[in-house]
Each structure stands twice: as C-alpha cells, then as structure tokens.
C-alpha cells in the first residue's frame, strides 16, 4: 500500500497501474461471531466503538466489470451505524444472500464485513470489460450495486431485483485502504475538493437528490414549500441546498441554535428549533399527541404566511411521521428515505386519504441521479458539509458521533490520506467556493 500511496501523493498516477496490488489491506469490519453482542440492550446504549474493528483483510479477486480503488478518504453514514449495532438485522444475512447469486458474488460471504458506502480515491486496477476507467483515475463512488440481469431495473436501476447498497449489503466497502466496486459506481472526483470533502457527499447527496428533485421522488418545483427534518444533518444539509438552488422555500427543522445558524448560513430563512419550542409528538412510548401536530402546523403557517408544506422531506421516521402526514398540504407529498428514530410508523390515515396526500418511498438513487448530484458538487452549486474528520483507526468514535447525533453535516474518515487538505487539483476553483466548502467546519 505504501508504494501506491507514495505514487498518489507524488502525483505520479500513471505509475499506479504498474505497482503491485497488496495481498492484504486494512479495513473497518464487523465480525459475524459478535452479531449478538448487544442483544437485549436499548438501541441508544449500543456502542459502535465496541463492534467496529480495524483489521488486516485479504484483497478480493477482481472480477469482470469491477474496479479496485485505493481509498484516500471515506465518510460515515447511518447505514454504518446500523451495521455496527446489528440493527434492524445483522448485515451478514445480506452477505449470505448476495453470495448465492453467482460464483463471483460468493466472495462477499465472509465471517467479516468490510463496511462503508462512500469513497474518494484512485483506481488501482480494472477488471475485464471496463473501458470507461483506468488505473490512475481520480474518482468518487456512489453506492448502488446492481446486477441488471432481469428487466425490472432497465428503466430505473433502483428497481433491479438484485439492487443492493455497496458496503452495507455487499462486502469490501469504503472504510478501508482498498475497496472493490463495480465500475459503473465510479464518477469523476471534483477537482476543487480535498479527498475527505469529495468522499462525503456520495450517499446522502444522491439520496437527497432523488428524494426531493428527481421525477422518481417528490419532483420539487420552484415555489414549493419544503419542510426538511434535520436540516443541518447529513441528509438535510443537502436537501436544504437543493431546495434553495431550485427556487423552493425550505422550512428547516433543527434541534439547537447552532444548527439553526448553519441553516441561515446556507441561505434558509424559515427555521424551527424544535427543542426551543418544546415539541413532543408522543405523550408516551405508545401514544402520539395530535395537539402537538396542530401546534407544529400552526408554527409552519406563521412562518409561511398561511401556507402548508407542498413536500415533507422525511427521514427520522417513527418520532416525526405522524406530524409529517398531518402538516403536509392538501394534495401534498411526504417522501421518506429512512427511519433513524424507528422503523414502525403510525399516523392518522384520515389526514392522508381525505386530503389526497401521497407518501413516496425513496431509496438511494440510480446512476443517472447520482451522476447529476455529483455534477452539481463539481460545479460548486452544492457543497460538501464536512464538519469533522477522523483517522481510519478512530472510525468507531466517528460512528458513535453519528449514533448519538452529536455531529453536524457529515463526518469524514481518512483512509490512506495521511492528513486533511490533500487532493485538490484546481485551487482557483476552490478559492471561489471556499466559504461554502468550509461552512460546516468546526461546528
């Protein structure tokens, strides 16, 4: 790995393809024999620092249509938290099922799982049939893994019957020194960003793009009022940028004055600090409080001059979903991509059917949507939201920060990169966008 890293740091990328690929590399793993380690514990008490390991693992065989990437940096997503606490299920079930698809996918069915669904790095090798990429290319990766052998995915690859999230439902993910990806996951690295900045948008940026902008999601238009839960977080920070860029009117829901200030710096004007206002949508573990939905809806109308949200950007899930369905306007859309506070949602269906509202399920993004989202980052129209960066050896703490929601935006992880700030090849472009790039730093 050191020879490869030296060539990358010296900008001798043409030499990368001729250097030997190591037989082993360091990666962040969970172990199958520890899948029950948190059994019986409340979710909040499960500690990723105990389950995420930095291990030496064998370099996988490179197959047709695949690429091996030297990972300079990666990032933490909530799926890594789920993997680390073995909720809602152990990911080893995913690996076993994937391993049954073909002799080639059998490589993924191992007693350890190398995790991570983001990366920025340099292509080291490509397998047979790869023509668009070559060793030495600077790349980022989206996390959609598809087989496309059935007709289902050929109008929208997210509909493929063998659709999976790389590094979550497959092995050899991005929180490592090397990663194995399908070549159709690769996209050009934005030249004005550092490795850690370029790695951070991938999953959440593409997810927010499909969920909010794409015709496969809410199909947001100019003037739409968009309620965004967790507007300063990993997903919400990109949704806020897309709303502002697209001429919509974001209502940013946050949980502290510091998070509210971040939203103002992004350009949002309508902000609800749910902690300061004391919203409690559940009376107890089993009973929601519709009076709080109504109070929340009244606050939204105060901010908008009497308008309800055209779109509700949902991802907290159980805690907020009843309120989301209630506050959406007549004929409005609730689009959901996650359930970080719980997977079992309940809401009053009268407010849905009698007011002709729609609930849309949205999951990651197809290649085209991911490419468009990355293009906006490359053009400086959407900026990374990195607030903090950890070394690979401290990935457990990085995941813990996300698990406890004690972070802002995205948390980056340095893999091969020896320090922050490396990888910029267009400093002039960077200078023009530096304020936006650094907006979340140190918060």
PEMONOR-V954092 format. One record per residue. N is the residue number from 1. RES is the residue in one letter. PSI is psi in degrees with one decimal (none if undefined). OMEGA is omega in whole degrees, 0 to 359 (none if undefined). D_FIRST is the distance of its C-alpha to the first C-alpha in Angstrom with 1 decimal. Layout:
n=N res=RES psi=PSI omega=OMEGA d_first=D_FIRST
n=N res=RES psi=PSI omega=OMEGA d_first=D_FIRST
This chain:
n=1 res=X psi=-32.2 omega=184 d_first=0.0
n=2 res=X psi=-39.1 omega=178 d_first=3.8
n=3 res=X psi=-43.0 omega=179 d_first=5.5
n=4 res=X psi=-45.3 omega=179 d_first=5.2
n=5 res=X psi=-43.8 omega=180 d_first=6.1
n=6 res=X psi=-41.4 omega=180 d_first=8.6
n=7 res=X psi=-39.5 omega=179 d_first=10.1
n=8 res=X psi=-45.2 omega=181 d_first=10.7
n=9 res=X psi=-29.4 omega=178 d_first=12.2
n=10 res=X psi=3.0 omega=182 d_first=14.2
n=11 res=X psi=32.4 omega=176 d_first=15.4
n=12 res=X psi=61.8 omega=188 d_first=14.6
n=13 res=X psi=-25.3 omega=178 d_first=14.0
n=14 res=X psi=-21.8 omega=182 d_first=16.0
n=15 res=X psi=-13.5 omega=188 d_first=13.5
n=16 res=X psi=-39.4 omega=183 d_first=10.7
n=17 res=X psi=-19.4 omega=181 d_first=12.7
n=18 res=X psi=-6.1 omega=180 d_first=13.0
n=19 res=X psi=147.3 omega=180 d_first=9.4
n=20 res=X psi=142.8 omega=175 d_first=8.7
n=21 res=X psi=128.1 omega=182 d_first=7.5
n=22 res=X psi=151.2 omega=178 d_first=6.3
n=23 res=X psi=-21.1 omega=179 d_first=9.6
n=24 res=X psi=158.2 omega=176 d_first=8.9
n=25 res=X psi=167.0 omega=179 d_first=7.4
n=26 res=X psi=132.4 omega=178 d_first=9.6
n=27 res=X psi=157.1 omega=177 d_first=12.5
n=28 res=X psi=125.0 omega=186 d_first=16.0
n=29 res=X psi=158.5 omega=159 d_first=18.6
n=30 res=X psi=154.8 omega=185 d_first=22.3
n=31 res=X psi=136.6 omega=181 d_first=23.8
n=32 res=X psi=-34.6 omega=183 d_first=26.8
n=33 res=X psi=0.1 omega=177 d_first=28.7
n=34 res=X psi=10.8 omega=187 d_first=28.8
n=35 res=X psi=-21.3 omega=180 d_first=30.3
n=36 res=X psi=12.3 omega=188 d_first=33.7
n=37 res=X psi=-25.3 omega=181 d_first=32.7
n=38 res=X psi=13.8 omega=184 d_first=34.4
n=39 res=X psi=132.2 omega=178 d_first=37.4
n=40 res=X psi=-7.4 omega=181 d_first=40.6
n=41 res=X psi=146.2 omega=172 d_first=39.1
n=42 res=X psi=147.1 omega=182 d_first=39.9
n=43 res=X psi=-43.0 omega=185 d_first=37.0
n=44 res=X psi=-22.2 omega=183 d_first=37.0
n=45 res=X psi=-5.8 omega=180 d_first=36.4
n=46 res=X psi=131.1 omega=193 d_first=33.3
n=47 res=X psi=108.4 omega=179 d_first=30.3
n=48 res=X psi=-24.6 omega=181 d_first=26.8
n=49 res=X psi=-21.4 omega=180 d_first=25.5
n=50 res=X psi=-21.9 omega=186 d_first=26.8
n=51 res=X psi=-20.3 omega=179 d_first=25.3
n=52 res=X psi=125.1 omega=185 d_first=21.9
n=53 res=X psi=145.5 omega=171 d_first=19.3
n=54 res=X psi=106.6 omega=187 d_first=15.7
n=55 res=X psi=156.6 omega=165 d_first=14.6
n=56 res=X psi=122.2 omega=182 d_first=12.1
n=57 res=X psi=157.7 omega=181 d_first=12.9
n=58 res=X psi=138.8 omega=176 d_first=12.9
n=59 res=X psi=126.2 omega=183 d_first=11.3
n=60 res=X psi=154.9 omega=174 d_first=14.7
n=61 res=X psi=139.8 omega=180 d_first=16.5
n=62 res=X psi=125.7 omega=183 d_first=16.8
n=63 res=X psi=176.3 omega=177 d_first=20.5
n=64 res=X psi=138.3 omega=178 d_first=23.0
n=65 res=X psi=13.7 omega=183 d_first=22.9
n=66 res=X psi=165.9 omega=177 d_first=19.5
n=67 res=X psi=145.6 omega=173 d_first=16.2
n=68 res=X psi=126.2 omega=186 d_first=12.6
n=69 res=X psi=132.1 omega=169 d_first=11.4
n=70 res=X psi=115.9 omega=187 d_first=8.4
n=71 res=X psi=116.3 omega=176 d_first=10.5
n=72 res=X psi=-35.5 omega=179 d_first=11.3
n=73 res=X psi=157.7 omega=178 d_first=14.4
n=74 res=X psi=-164.5 omega=181 d_first=16.7
n=75 res=X psi=164.3 omega=180 d_first=20.3
n=76 res=X psi=131.9 omega=171 d_first=22.8
n=77 res=X psi=166.2 omega=182 d_first=25.5
n=78 res=X psi=-23.8 omega=178 d_first=28.4
n=79 res=X psi=-27.0 omega=174 d_first=27.2
n=80 res=X psi=-35.5 omega=174 d_first=24.5
n=81 res=X psi=-48.4 omega=178 d_first=27.4
n=82 res=X psi=-44.3 omega=179 d_first=29.4
n=83 res=X psi=-43.3 omega=187 d_first=26.6
n=84 res=X psi=-25.5 omega=180 d_first=26.2
n=85 res=X psi=5.1 omega=176 d_first=30.0
n=86 res=X psi=40.4 omega=176 d_first=30.6
n=87 res=X psi=149.0 omega=354 d_first=33.1
n=88 res=X psi=-14.7 omega=174 d_first=35.0
n=89 res=X psi=163.7 omega=173 d_first=33.6
n=90 res=X psi=138.3 omega=180 d_first=30.6
n=91 res=X psi=-8.5 omega=180 d_first=27.9
n=92 res=X psi=-22.0 omega=171 d_first=27.7
n=93 res=X psi=-39.9 omega=176 d_first=30.9
n=94 res=X psi=-45.3 omega=183 d_first=29.2
n=95 res=X psi=-37.8 omega=178 d_first=26.5
n=96 res=X psi=-44.0 omega=180 d_first=29.2
n=97 res=X psi=-41.8 omega=178 d_first=31.2
n=98 res=X psi=-37.7 omega=180 d_first=28.4
n=99 res=X psi=-20.2 omega=180 d_first=27.6
n=100 res=X psi=-6.0 omega=184 d_first=31.2
n=101 res=X psi=-42.5 omega=184 d_first=31.0
n=102 res=X psi=165.3 omega=175 d_first=29.7
n=103 res=X psi=-31.9 omega=181 d_first=27.9
n=104 res=X psi=-40.3 omega=181 d_first=24.7
n=105 res=X psi=-13.5 omega=177 d_first=24.9
n=106 res=X psi=-26.2 omega=178 d_first=25.4
n=107 res=X psi=-28.0 omega=186 d_first=21.6
n=108 res=X psi=-19.0 omega=183 d_first=21.9
n=109 res=X psi=89.8 omega=185 d_first=24.5
n=110 res=X psi=164.0 omega=177 d_first=22.7
n=111 res=X psi=3.6 omega=173 d_first=23.8
n=112 res=X psi=155.2 omega=183 d_first=21.1
n=113 res=X psi=113.2 omega=175 d_first=20.5
n=114 res=X psi=117.3 omega=194 d_first=17.2
n=115 res=X psi=174.3 omega=175 d_first=19.1
n=116 res=X psi=129.7 omega=185 d_first=19.2
n=117 res=X psi=19.1 omega=174 d_first=20.9
n=118 res=X psi=151.7 omega=169 d_first=19.6
n=119 res=X psi=155.3 omega=163 d_first=16.6
n=120 res=X psi=133.0 omega=183 d_first=16.0
n=121 res=X psi=-155.1 omega=186 d_first=13.0
n=122 res=X psi=132.3 omega=178 d_first=12.3
n=123 res=X psi=130.2 omega=180 d_first=13.1
n=124 res=X psi=-44.1 omega=179 d_first=10.7
n=125 res=X psi=152.0 omega=171 d_first=13.4
n=126 res=X psi=148.2 omega=180 d_first=17.0
n=127 res=X psi=176.4 omega=178 d_first=19.4
n=128 res=X psi=140.9 omega=177 d_first=22.9
n=129 res=X psi=-0.3 omega=178 d_first=25.3
n=130 res=X psi=119.1 omega=183 d_first=23.0
n=131 res=X psi=-23.2 omega=186 d_first=24.7
n=132 res=X psi=-17.6 omega=185 d_first=24.3
n=133 res=X psi=153.0 omega=181 d_first=20.6
n=134 res=X psi=160.6 omega=176 d_first=18.3
n=135 res=X psi=136.3 omega=181 d_first=14.7
n=136 res=X psi=-12.7 omega=178 d_first=14.4
n=137 res=X psi=135.3 omega=173 d_first=16.8
n=138 res=X psi=127.9 omega=188 d_first=16.7
n=139 res=X psi=161.0 omega=160 d_first=17.8
n=140 res=X psi=165.6 omega=181 d_first=19.0
n=141 res=X psi=138.3 omega=166 d_first=20.0
n=142 res=X psi=167.2 omega=193 d_first=23.3
n=143 res=X psi=16.8 omega=179 d_first=23.6
n=144 res=X psi=119.8 omega=176 d_first=26.3
n=145 res=X psi=120.6 omega=181 d_first=25.7
n=146 res=X psi=154.3 omega=177 d_first=28.8
n=147 res=X psi=-35.5 omega=177 d_first=29.9
n=148 res=X psi=36.7 omega=176 d_first=33.0
n=149 res=X psi=-8.6 omega=174 d_first=34.9
n=150 res=X psi=162.7 omega=182 d_first=38.0
n=151 res=X psi=-16.0 omega=191 d_first=40.2
n=152 res=X psi=-35.0 omega=188 d_first=39.8
n=153 res=X psi=7.0 omega=189 d_first=36.7
n=154 res=X psi=-1.6 omega=167 d_first=37.8
n=155 res=X psi=-27.5 omega=177 d_first=39.7
n=156 res=X psi=110.9 omega=187 d_first=37.3
n=157 res=X psi=-20.1 omega=176 d_first=33.9
n=158 res=X psi=-16.0 omega=179 d_first=34.1
n=159 res=X psi=0.5 omega=178 d_first=37.1
n=160 res=X psi=137.4 omega=182 d_first=35.2
n=161 res=X psi=-18.7 omega=177 d_first=36.1
n=162 res=X psi=35.1 omega=177 d_first=32.4
n=163 res=X psi=132.9 omega=179 d_first=31.2
n=164 res=X psi=161.6 omega=174 d_first=28.4
n=165 res=X psi=117.4 omega=180 d_first=26.2
n=166 res=X psi=137.0 omega=179 d_first=22.5
n=167 res=X psi=-3.3 omega=176 d_first=20.8
n=168 res=X psi=-53.3 omega=177 d_first=24.3
n=169 res=X psi=-0.4 omega=171 d_first=26.1
n=170 res=X psi=169.5 omega=179 d_first=23.0
n=171 res=X psi=-179.5 omega=173 d_first=19.8
n=172 res=X psi=48.7 omega=183 d_first=16.1
n=173 res=X psi=-170.4 omega=193 d_first=16.8
n=174 res=X psi=-8.9 omega=177 d_first=15.3
n=175 res=X psi=69.4 omega=189 d_first=15.1
n=176 res=X psi=171.2 omega=178 d_first=11.5
n=177 res=X psi=-27.9 omega=174 d_first=7.9
n=178 res=X psi=154.0 omega=176 d_first=8.8
n=179 res=X psi=145.5 omega=176 d_first=12.5
n=180 res=X psi=122.3 omega=180 d_first=15.0
n=181 res=X psi=161.2 omega=166 d_first=18.0
n=182 res=X psi=143.5 omega=185 d_first=21.1
n=183 res=X psi=-24.7 omega=178 d_first=21.1
n=184 res=X psi=7.3 omega=169 d_first=24.3
n=185 res=X psi=-12.3 omega=190 d_first=22.6
n=186 res=X psi=145.2 omega=177 d_first=21.0
n=187 res=X psi=157.6 omega=181 d_first=22.8
n=188 res=X psi=138.2 omega=175 d_first=22.4
n=189 res=X psi=129.1 omega=174 d_first=20.9
n=190 res=X psi=125.2 omega=190 d_first=23.8
n=191 res=X psi=-20.8 omega=184 d_first=23.4
n=192 res=X psi=0.0 omega=183 d_first=25.3
n=193 res=X psi=151.0 omega=172 d_first=23.1
n=194 res=X psi=170.2 omega=180 d_first=20.2
n=195 res=X psi=-45.7 omega=184 d_first=17.1
n=196 res=X psi=-32.8 omega=177 d_first=18.7
n=197 res=X psi=-42.4 omega=182 d_first=22.1
n=198 res=X psi=-30.7 omega=181 d_first=21.1
n=199 res=X psi=-26.3 omega=193 d_first=19.5
n=200 res=X psi=-31.6 omega=184 d_first=22.7
n=201 res=X psi=-33.2 omega=192 d_first=25.5
n=202 res=X psi=-78.3 omega=187 d_first=24.3
n=203 res=X psi=-51.1 omega=187 d_first=26.1
n=204 res=X psi=-36.9 omega=179 d_first=28.9
n=205 res=X psi=-47.3 omega=180 d_first=29.7
n=206 res=X psi=-40.4 omega=179 d_first=30.1
n=207 res=X psi=-46.9 omega=180 d_first=32.0
n=208 res=X psi=-35.6 omega=179 d_first=34.4
n=209 res=X psi=-51.5 omega=180 d_first=34.9
n=210 res=X psi=-44.7 omega=185 d_first=36.0
n=211 res=X psi=-38.5 omega=189 d_first=38.0
n=212 res=X psi=-44.2 omega=191 d_first=39.9
n=213 res=X psi=-41.7 omega=189 d_first=39.9
n=214 res=X psi=155.2 omega=173 d_first=39.5
n=215 res=X psi=-16.6 omega=176 d_first=42.6
n=216 res=X psi=-9.6 omega=178 d_first=40.9
n=217 res=X psi=-129.2 omega=184 d_first=41.2
n=218 res=X psi=-13.2 omega=178 d_first=43.8
n=219 res=X psi=54.4 omega=183 d_first=44.2
n=220 res=X psi=142.5 omega=177 d_first=44.8
n=221 res=X psi=169.6 omega=179 d_first=47.3
n=222 res=X psi=137.4 omega=177 d_first=48.6
n=223 res=X psi=-8.9 omega=178 d_first=50.7
n=224 res=X psi=137.8 omega=171 d_first=49.4
n=225 res=X psi=120.9 omega=186 d_first=49.5
n=226 res=X psi=114.4 omega=175 d_first=46.1
n=227 res=X psi=122.3 omega=185 d_first=45.8
n=228 res=X psi=109.0 omega=175 d_first=42.2
n=229 res=X psi=141.9 omega=178 d_first=41.4
n=230 res=X psi=49.1 omega=192 d_first=38.7
n=231 res=X psi=-13.2 omega=177 d_first=38.7
n=232 res=X psi=3.9 omega=183 d_first=36.3
n=233 res=X psi=-169.3 omega=184 d_first=33.7
n=234 res=X psi=-51.0 omega=178 d_first=30.7
n=235 res=X psi=-48.5 omega=187 d_first=32.8
n=236 res=X psi=-32.1 omega=181 d_first=36.0
n=237 res=X psi=-31.6 omega=176 d_first=34.6
n=238 res=X psi=-38.3 omega=176 d_first=33.7
n=239 res=X psi=-41.0 omega=179 d_first=37.1
n=240 res=X psi=-43.9 omega=178 d_first=38.8
n=241 res=X psi=-42.8 omega=179 d_first=37.3
n=242 res=X psi=-40.8 omega=179 d_first=38.2
n=243 res=X psi=-46.5 omega=181 d_first=41.7
n=244 res=X psi=-43.1 omega=179 d_first=42.3
n=245 res=X psi=-33.3 omega=185 d_first=40.9
n=246 res=X psi=8.3 omega=178 d_first=43.0
n=247 res=X psi=14.9 omega=176 d_first=46.3
n=248 res=X psi=176.7 omega=181 d_first=46.5
n=249 res=X psi=97.7 omega=181 d_first=47.7
n=250 res=X psi=138.7 omega=167 d_first=45.2
n=251 res=X psi=110.3 omega=188 d_first=46.5
n=252 res=X psi=117.5 omega=177 d_first=43.7
n=253 res=X psi=123.0 omega=182 d_first=43.9
n=254 res=X psi=-178.6 omega=184 d_first=42.1
n=255 res=X psi=14.6 omega=177 d_first=42.6
n=256 res=X psi=158.9 omega=176 d_first=42.8
n=257 res=X psi=-35.3 omega=180 d_first=44.0
n=258 res=X psi=-41.0 omega=179 d_first=40.5
n=259 res=X psi=-35.0 omega=176 d_first=39.4
n=260 res=X psi=-40.4 omega=181 d_first=42.6
n=261 res=X psi=-36.7 omega=176 d_first=41.9
n=262 res=X psi=-44.5 omega=180 d_first=38.5
n=263 res=X psi=-39.7 omega=177 d_first=40.4
n=264 res=X psi=-39.4 omega=178 d_first=42.9
n=265 res=X psi=-29.7 omega=176 d_first=40.3
n=266 res=X psi=-17.3 omega=178 d_first=39.0
n=267 res=X psi=1.8 omega=179 d_first=42.7
n=268 res=X psi=145.2 omega=181 d_first=44.1
n=269 res=X psi=-29.0 omega=184 d_first=47.7
n=270 res=X psi=111.9 omega=188 d_first=48.7
n=271 res=X psi=137.0 omega=175 d_first=47.0
n=272 res=X psi=119.3 omega=173 d_first=47.9
n=273 res=X psi=98.9 omega=188 d_first=46.7
n=274 res=X psi=-28.1 omega=178 d_first=47.4
n=275 res=X psi=-44.6 omega=180 d_first=47.2
n=276 res=X psi=-36.5 omega=180 d_first=49.7
n=277 res=X psi=-10.4 omega=172 d_first=52.0
n=278 res=X psi=32.1 omega=180 d_first=51.7
n=279 res=X psi=132.0 omega=177 d_first=51.2
n=280 res=X psi=96.6 omega=187 d_first=51.3
n=281 res=X psi=-9.8 omega=178 d_first=51.2
n=282 res=X psi=127.3 omega=175 d_first=51.7
n=283 res=X psi=-39.4 omega=176 d_first=54.7
n=284 res=X psi=-171.3 omega=186 d_first=53.0
n=285 res=X psi=-24.3 omega=187 d_first=50.4
n=286 res=X psi=-6.9 omega=190 d_first=52.6
n=287 res=X psi=121.4 omega=175 d_first=54.7
n=288 res=X psi=164.4 omega=184 d_first=53.8
n=289 res=X psi=93.5 omega=181 d_first=56.0
n=290 res=X psi=-24.9 omega=177 d_first=57.3
n=291 res=X psi=-30.2 omega=177 d_first=59.0
n=292 res=X psi=-33.6 omega=174 d_first=55.6
n=293 res=X psi=-44.9 omega=183 d_first=54.6
n=294 res=X psi=-40.3 omega=178 d_first=57.7
n=295 res=X psi=-40.4 omega=178 d_first=57.1
n=296 res=X psi=-44.3 omega=178 d_first=53.6
n=297 res=X psi=-37.9 omega=178 d_first=55.1
n=298 res=X psi=-39.6 omega=179 d_first=57.8
n=299 res=X psi=-39.7 omega=177 d_first=55.2
n=300 res=X psi=-45.1 omega=181 d_first=53.4
n=301 res=X psi=-34.1 omega=175 d_first=56.7
n=302 res=X psi=-42.6 omega=183 d_first=57.5
n=303 res=X psi=-34.8 omega=187 d_first=54.4
n=304 res=X psi=-1.3 omega=184 d_first=54.9
n=305 res=X psi=31.4 omega=174 d_first=58.6
n=306 res=X psi=2.1 omega=182 d_first=59.4
n=307 res=X psi=143.8 omega=173 d_first=56.7
n=308 res=X psi=161.3 omega=182 d_first=54.6
n=309 res=X psi=131.5 omega=170 d_first=51.0
n=310 res=X psi=-36.1 omega=184 d_first=50.6
n=311 res=X psi=136.1 omega=170 d_first=47.1
n=312 res=X psi=121.1 omega=180 d_first=45.6
n=313 res=X psi=99.3 omega=188 d_first=41.8
n=314 res=X psi=138.2 omega=169 d_first=41.3
n=315 res=X psi=-17.4 omega=176 d_first=38.3
n=316 res=X psi=-35.9 omega=175 d_first=39.6
n=317 res=X psi=-122.6 omega=191 d_first=41.6
n=318 res=X psi=-44.5 omega=186 d_first=44.2
n=319 res=X psi=-34.4 omega=190 d_first=45.0
n=320 res=X psi=-10.9 omega=193 d_first=45.8
n=321 res=X psi=-38.4 omega=177 d_first=46.6
n=322 res=X psi=-42.6 omega=178 d_first=50.3
n=323 res=X psi=-38.6 omega=181 d_first=50.6
n=324 res=X psi=-44.7 omega=179 d_first=48.6
n=325 res=X psi=-39.5 omega=182 d_first=50.9
n=326 res=X psi=-46.1 omega=190 d_first=53.9
n=327 res=X psi=-17.8 omega=179 d_first=53.1
n=328 res=X psi=144.9 omega=183 d_first=52.0
n=329 res=X psi=165.8 omega=174 d_first=54.9
n=330 res=X psi=124.8 omega=184 d_first=57.2
n=331 res=X psi=6.1 omega=183 d_first=55.3
n=332 res=X psi=177.7 omega=187 d_first=52.0
n=333 res=X psi=131.0 omega=169 d_first=48.6
n=334 res=X psi=116.2 omega=182 d_first=46.4
n=335 res=X psi=125.6 omega=188 d_first=42.9
n=336 res=X psi=140.5 omega=181 d_first=40.5
n=337 res=X psi=0.4 omega=184 d_first=36.8
n=338 res=X psi=176.1 omega=178 d_first=36.2
n=339 res=X psi=68.1 omega=187 d_first=38.0
n=340 res=X psi=-19.3 omega=178 d_first=36.2
n=341 res=X psi=3.5 omega=180 d_first=39.5
n=342 res=X psi=141.8 omega=188 d_first=40.5
n=343 res=X psi=-17.9 omega=182 d_first=40.7
n=344 res=X psi=106.7 omega=184 d_first=44.4
n=345 res=X psi=148.7 omega=171 d_first=46.2
n=346 res=X psi=145.0 omega=180 d_first=50.0
n=347 res=X psi=165.2 omega=179 d_first=52.2
n=348 res=X psi=108.5 omega=187 d_first=55.8
n=349 res=X psi=-18.4 omega=178 d_first=56.0
n=350 res=X psi=-37.8 omega=181 d_first=59.3
n=351 res=X psi=-17.7 omega=177 d_first=57.4
n=352 res=X psi=-59.5 omega=189 d_first=55.2
n=353 res=X psi=-38.4 omega=184 d_first=57.8
n=354 res=X psi=-18.4 omega=178 d_first=60.8
n=355 res=X psi=13.9 omega=171 d_first=58.9
n=356 res=X psi=37.2 omega=178 d_first=57.0
n=357 res=X psi=164.3 omega=181 d_first=53.5
n=358 res=X psi=141.7 omega=169 d_first=50.4
n=359 res=X psi=125.6 omega=179 d_first=47.3
n=360 res=X psi=127.2 omega=172 d_first=44.3
n=361 res=X psi=131.7 omega=182 d_first=41.2
n=362 res=X psi=131.8 omega=184 d_first=38.0
n=363 res=X psi=121.6 omega=183 d_first=34.5
n=364 res=X psi=-129.6 omega=186 d_first=31.4
n=365 res=X psi=155.2 omega=174 d_first=31.9
n=366 res=X psi=176.1 omega=185 d_first=31.9
n=367 res=X psi=-43.4 omega=182 d_first=29.6
n=368 res=X psi=-45.2 omega=179 d_first=32.4
n=369 res=X psi=-40.5 omega=178 d_first=32.9
n=370 res=X psi=-41.3 omega=179 d_first=29.2
n=371 res=X psi=-44.1 omega=180 d_first=29.1
n=372 res=X psi=-40.6 omega=179 d_first=32.3
n=373 res=X psi=-41.4 omega=178 d_first=31.0
n=374 res=X psi=-35.2 omega=178 d_first=27.8
n=375 res=X psi=-38.6 omega=179 d_first=30.1
n=376 res=X psi=-36.0 omega=174 d_first=32.2
n=377 res=X psi=-44.7 omega=181 d_first=29.2
n=378 res=X psi=-34.1 omega=181 d_first=28.3
n=379 res=X psi=0.1 omega=179 d_first=32.0
n=380 res=X psi=19.0 omega=178 d_first=32.1
n=381 res=X psi=-23.4 omega=173 d_first=34.8
n=382 res=X psi=137.1 omega=186 d_first=32.7
n=383 res=X psi=151.6 omega=173 d_first=30.5
n=384 res=X psi=157.3 omega=182 d_first=27.6
n=385 res=X psi=40.1 omega=181 d_first=29.0
n=386 res=X psi=127.5 omega=177 d_first=26.2
n=387 res=X psi=-27.4 omega=185 d_first=28.0
n=388 res=X psi=152.0 omega=182 d_first=25.4
n=389 res=X psi=134.2 omega=178 d_first=21.6
n=390 res=X psi=154.5 omega=169 d_first=19.9
n=391 res=X psi=161.9 omega=183 d_first=16.5
n=392 res=X psi=-39.3 omega=183 d_first=14.7
n=393 res=X psi=-17.0 omega=181 d_first=16.2
n=394 res=X psi=26.2 omega=179 d_first=19.6
n=395 res=X psi=-35.5 omega=179 d_first=19.6
n=396 res=X psi=-41.9 omega=178 d_first=22.6
n=397 res=X psi=-38.2 omega=177 d_first=24.6
n=398 res=X psi=-43.4 omega=178 d_first=23.8
n=399 res=X psi=-35.1 omega=178 d_first=25.1
n=400 res=X psi=-38.9 omega=177 d_first=28.0
n=401 res=X psi=-42.6 omega=180 d_first=28.9
n=402 res=X psi=-41.0 omega=180 d_first=29.2
n=403 res=X psi=-38.1 omega=182 d_first=31.1
n=404 res=X psi=4.1 omega=180 d_first=33.6
n=405 res=X psi=37.2 omega=179 d_first=33.9
n=406 res=X psi=30.4 omega=182 d_first=33.3
n=407 res=X psi=170.9 omega=171 d_first=31.2
n=408 res=X psi=150.7 omega=175 d_first=32.0
n=409 res=X psi=-127.7 omega=181 d_first=30.4
n=410 res=X psi=148.4 omega=174 d_first=26.8
n=411 res=X psi=122.9 omega=180 d_first=24.3
n=412 res=X psi=160.2 omega=177 d_first=20.8
n=413 res=X psi=125.3 omega=176 d_first=17.6
n=414 res=X psi=126.5 omega=177 d_first=14.6
n=415 res=X psi=-87.9 omega=176 d_first=11.3
n=416 res=X psi=-27.5 omega=181 d_first=8.5
n=417 res=X psi=125.3 omega=184 d_first=11.5
n=418 res=X psi=-15.9 omega=180 d_first=12.5
n=419 res=X psi=167.1 omega=177 d_first=16.2
n=420 res=X psi=160.7 omega=172 d_first=18.7
n=421 res=X psi=1.6 omega=182 d_first=20.3
n=422 res=X psi=160.4 omega=172 d_first=17.5
n=423 res=X psi=-3.2 omega=181 d_first=17.5
n=424 res=X psi=126.8 omega=178 d_first=21.2
n=425 res=X psi=-0.7 omega=175 d_first=22.3
n=426 res=X psi=78.5 omega=184 d_first=26.0
n=427 res=X psi=-29.3 omega=179 d_first=27.3
n=428 res=X psi=-45.4 omega=177 d_first=30.9
n=429 res=X psi=-39.4 omega=179 d_first=30.6
n=430 res=X psi=-43.0 omega=182 d_first=28.9
n=431 res=X psi=-36.2 omega=181 d_first=31.8
n=432 res=X psi=-24.4 omega=186 d_first=34.3
n=433 res=X psi=13.8 omega=190 d_first=32.8
n=434 res=X psi=-37.9 omega=182 d_first=31.5
n=435 res=X psi=-44.3 omega=179 d_first=34.2
n=436 res=X psi=-38.4 omega=181 d_first=33.5
n=437 res=X psi=-38.3 omega=186 d_first=29.7
n=438 res=X psi=9.3 omega=188 d_first=30.3
n=439 res=X psi=-34.7 omega=185 d_first=33.2
n=440 res=X psi=-6.0 omega=185 d_first=31.7
n=441 res=X psi=131.6 omega=174 d_first=29.7
n=442 res=X psi=5.0 omega=181 d_first=30.9
n=443 res=X psi=none omega=none d_first=33.4
